[in-house]
Amino acid sequence: MSDDTRKIHDALSRLIRDRSRLRSGGYLIEGMADSIDLQIRWPLKPAEQDPVVFGDALTEAVDAALEELIAQRSALRPGYAYCYACDGTVCEHATPPDARHILESYDVTGQPRWTEFSRFCLERRHAETDRLFGRESAFITWVQDEQQLNRHLPSTFRRAPFRLFGQVLAGFYDVVPSGNGGRSVLALTCQIAGFRSRRGAGRLVLNLIARTPEGEPVEMLWERQQALPWHNSIRWAQSALQTLRGSQQPGFDQRIAGILTGLSRRLQRDRRSRQGRTRHAEHRHSSRERPTRKALDDLSIAKTEDAFVDEGQGTQIILGERGRAHVFSPQGRHVTSIRYRREAIERKVRQERWRPASTSELLALQQRVAQARD
């Protein structure tokens, strides 16, 4: 292998690994003996060989291939619960009402029962429940076994292709807000489940259930922060789950219990290791050490096609280079800067969550910011 070929191999391996970690269901394919097919157009004319265009095309091809593989591997939609009543995950019952809710159990109709996590802890008299509401909140994990989750579920539903063996509840996590300020938190439901296909083959899956504080699918978090606090713990649980062959394996119940307990312990450990970094970030925030200079520079040269309005949040968004998006309040204050993938921006516009700003709206924002700096 030549040096150039090795460099291409190593760079492509890093790209695929990094893009996989930015998918909400990426944990489903980590360590798997799978492959993906990439189709990339390479122009022969030197004048058409634009590295930026090629980079965007390559990233999109990798993302599409990973999404297809995740869909093949996933018996469930990442972020959604299985509903016995509707026999799937596409119904209105499959998502928690908001970011603070966890799946407590199933009711007699086969629908998921969603409960606010602090209430769940309060009803079970957890000693640190009151600290869930503090500025430096407690972090609680709770392990549930199959019997606890299905205690209300009629036996007729237990013959379904889906079987929930247990789960870990964790919360609250502090997450990056979408630009409206304030404290944003969510609770996480981590499930170990079994799914039997129509051909009779069964397999175990790890499923994460959560909503963003804005009520969006959990996938949206990957657009706002590069590392999620539960990633390493979930990766460990997925690897441990791959060592199990099925519920008929001797000692299966004990192994499931061990994985759930280990996941709970690792989530706690990862949370503690991140607290120091979180406090440092809060100190920088209170000191106003924020990346405003680049935001102001990008705003000053922005064109109309670079400006958008999020009417739901009451903010304006200015796009910069390399996926930067700067959020400004109606008063012209820089709120935050986020990196978005191109397809994420297109999706926001397509779903009418963002609309293109008019020339007058962009000029008005530039004038307000300029006046505030004078």
N, C-alpha and C positions, 0 to 999 in steps of 0.2 A: 504494500500500500504506500503510495507516494505521500509526501508531507501535505500537499494540497488536499488530497483525498481524505487524509486523516483529520485535517482541520475542518473540512466540510462535514465529515461524519460527527465529530465532537460537537460542532456548533448546532447541527440539526438535532442531535440527541438532547442537548440542553434546551433548545426551543420546544421540542415535544414535551419534555419533562415539565418545563415551566408552564406551558399552556395547559397541560393536564391538571396542574395544581390550581389553575385559575377557573376550573370547572367545578360546579357544585357537586357533581357526581364523579369527580376525578378519582376519588378514593376507590371506586368500584373496579378500576382497571390497573391500579398500581401493583406491580409485581406479577401481573398476569402474563401468561405465555401467548400473547396476542400480537397481531401486527396491524398496521394501518397502511392504506394505499394512498399515495400522494400523486396528484397530477398537476404539474406546474408547466406553464408556457414560458419558454425561453426564446426571446427574439434573437435572430441571427445578426441583424443590423446593429452595429455598435451604437448608432444614434438612438435606438429604441431601448437600449439596456439601462434603464433607470433603476438604481438600487432601491430607491424608496418604493417605487411601484412593485418591484419584485418582492421586497420585504412584506408589503401589505398582502400581496397575492399568496405568498408562502404561508403567512400567518393564518389567513382565511382558510387555506386548504388544510392546514393542520387542525384548526378548530373544527372544521366540518367533519374531518375523519374521526377525531376524538369523540365528537357528539354522536356520531353513528355507532361507534364502538360502545360508548356508555349506554346508549339506547338498547343495544343488543344484550348487554350485560345486566341491565337493570330490570328486575321484575316489577319494580315500583318506580314512580316518578320521584326523583330526589326532592325532598321538601314537602311531600304529601303523604298522608296516611291512607291505608287501605280501608275501604268502607265495605263491610260485609253486606249491608242492606242493598247497596248498588253494585256490588261485585266489581270493584275497581277503585281507581284513584282520580277519576275525572269529574266526580260529582261535587256539589257545593259543600258536602260534609267533610271532604278530604283535607281541608286547610284550616289551621287554627284561626280564630277570630282576629288575633293581633299578635304582636311580637312577644307578649308576656304570657301567652297561654301554652300549656303543654297538654299532651294526650294523657289523660288520667286512666281511662279504661274504655271498654265498649259497653253500650247500654243494651237493653233487651231487644231493641230493633236491629242491632248490628251496626249502629252508627257510632263513630268515635265520640267520646265524651271529652270536651275541651275544658280545662280549668286554669284559671290564672295561677301562676306558679307560687306567688306569695301566699295565696289562699290555700293552695295545696299543702304548703309547708306549715301554715298556721293550724290547719285542721289536724295535722299530725304532731303538733306541739314541738316542732323543731326549735332547739334552743336559740338559734341565730336568726329566726324569722324576722324579728324587728330590725335587724341590721340590713335587711334587703333594701330598705328605704333610705339608708344613710348615703352621704356623699361618697365615702369609701365603704362601699357595701360589702356585705358578706357574700361568699360564693358557696352555694349549696349544691350537692349532688345527691341523687336518690335513686336507688336500684329497685326495680320492680320485676318480679318473676311472672311466669305465664299465668299462674293461678290468680294472682292479684289483678292482672289486666283483663282476664276473661271471666271474672266471677259473676258478672251479670249476663254473659253471652249464652243464649240458648244452645243446646247441643246440636241443633240442626245446622247452625252456622259453622260448627267445628269440623264439618266435612268439606269445607271450602278449600280451594287450592292454596290459600294463604294461611299461614300459621305464625303467630307472634310468640316467640320463645321468651322474650324479656326485653327490658330497655333501661336506659339510664337517663334521668332527667337532670339538667344542669342549668343553673342561672344565678344571678343574672350576668350576662356578658355585656360589657360596654362596647358599642360599635360606632363606626363613623357615621354621623348624621348626613342627610342629603342636602344640608345647607340651611336648615331652619334653626340651628342652634339648639341649646338645651341638652339635657342628658338623654341619650338614646341607648336602650338596653333591649336584650332579647333573652328568651329562655329556649333551650335546645332539648329536643327529644331524640335520643339515639337508640334505634331499635335493632335487634337481631331477629330476623324473620326467615321463614322457609317458604318457598314457592314451588308448587308442582305444576309443570307444564302440561299441555294437552296430551303430549306423548307419554306422560307418566314420570318423566325424569324430574327429580327434585334437586334444588340447590339452595344454599343459604345466602342471604344478602344482609348487608348493613345499610340501614336507611336513616337519614337525618331529616328531621321535621322542624321547620322554623319559618317565620315570616320576618321581614324587615320591619323596623319601627314605623315605616310609611305604609305598611300593608302590602308590600311588593313580594314577589317570590324571592326565596333566599338567594337565588342566582345573582340578584342585583348587588349583593354585598361584595361579590368578587370584582365588581367594577369600581368600588370605592376604596377598597383596601387590599393591599397585595398579600398580606398574610392574615389568616384567621386563627384565633387563639386555640381552636380545637383541632387544627389540622394534624399535628403530630400524634395526638392521642387516637384520632380516628384511623390514621394510617396504621398504627400498631394493632388496633382492634381488627381491621380488615385483614392484616397479615395473619393474625391468630385464627381468624375465622376460616381461612383457607386450609388450615390443618384438619378441619373436621369434614367427615365424609357424609354424614347424615344423622338423623335422629335415631336410627337403629344401631349406631355405633356404641359399643360398651362405654359407659361412663360419660355419655353425651350430656346429660343434664348437669353433671358436675363441671364439665368443661365449659358449658354455656355460662354457668354461674361464675366460674373463674374469670372468663373474659369480661363479663359485665362488671365484676368487682374491680378487675384490673383497669378497665376503661374509666370507671369512676375515680379511682386513685390517681390515674394519670391526668385526668382533667383537672383535678385539684392541684396536682403538682405543677402543671403547666400554667395554671392561673397564678399560683404564688410566684413563679419565676418571672412572670410578666408584670407584676405589680410595681416593681421598682422602675421599670421602663415607663409604665403608665404615669407614675407620679412625676417623673422627669418631663414627660410630654405636657402634663398639666401646668408645670412650672413655666415652661416655655410659652404656653398659651396665655397664662396670666400676665407674663411679661411682654406680651404682644410681639414676641419674636416669630413672626409669621411671614411666609414667603410672598409678601405683597409686591415687592419690586417687579418681579416677572409678570405678575398679574396686571400691574399698571402699564408696563411696557406693552404687553399684548393688547390691552384695551386701547392704547393710544394709536395703534396701527391697524386695529380691527376694521374689517369691511362688513357690509351688511350681511353677507352670507356667513359670517363668523358669529353672528349674534342670535341668541334665542331667548325666549321668555318662558319661564315655568310659572304659569298663572296659579297653579295649585299651591306653590310655595311662596309666590309673590316675589320672585327673584329673577334676575337676568343672568344669562350665561354667555361668556365670551370664550370662544375656542382659540387656543394657541397652537403652537407646534407640538408634534409628537404626542398627540392625544390629550394635551392639557386642556382642562375646562375650568375657568375661573367664575365663581359665583359671587354676584354683587346684590346687595340689598336695594330696595327702592330708593333709599337715601344715598346710594353710591358708596356704601361701605363694603370693602372686600370681606366676604364671609369665609370662604375657603377655596382651595384649589384641589381638583381631583383629576385623575387620569382615566379617560374613557376610551375603550376600543371603538373603532369606527362603526362597527355593526351595532354597538350599544347606543350610540348617538342616533343612528338611523332608526333603530327600534323605538326610541323615545319620541321621535318626530312622527313615526308611523302610527304609534299608539296615541298620538295627540297629547302626550304629557309635556312635550316642548313644542312651541310654535316658533317659526321664524320671526325675528324682530323686524320692525320697520326701520327705515333709515332715520326717521325722526326719533324713534325710541333709542337707537344707538347713539345718536348725537346728543340726546338729552342726558344719557348716562355719562358720556365722556365729559360733558360740561359740568355735571354735578361733581364728578371725581376731581376734575381740574380745579374747581372752586374750593373743594375741601382741602386740597393740597396747598393752595395759596395762603 
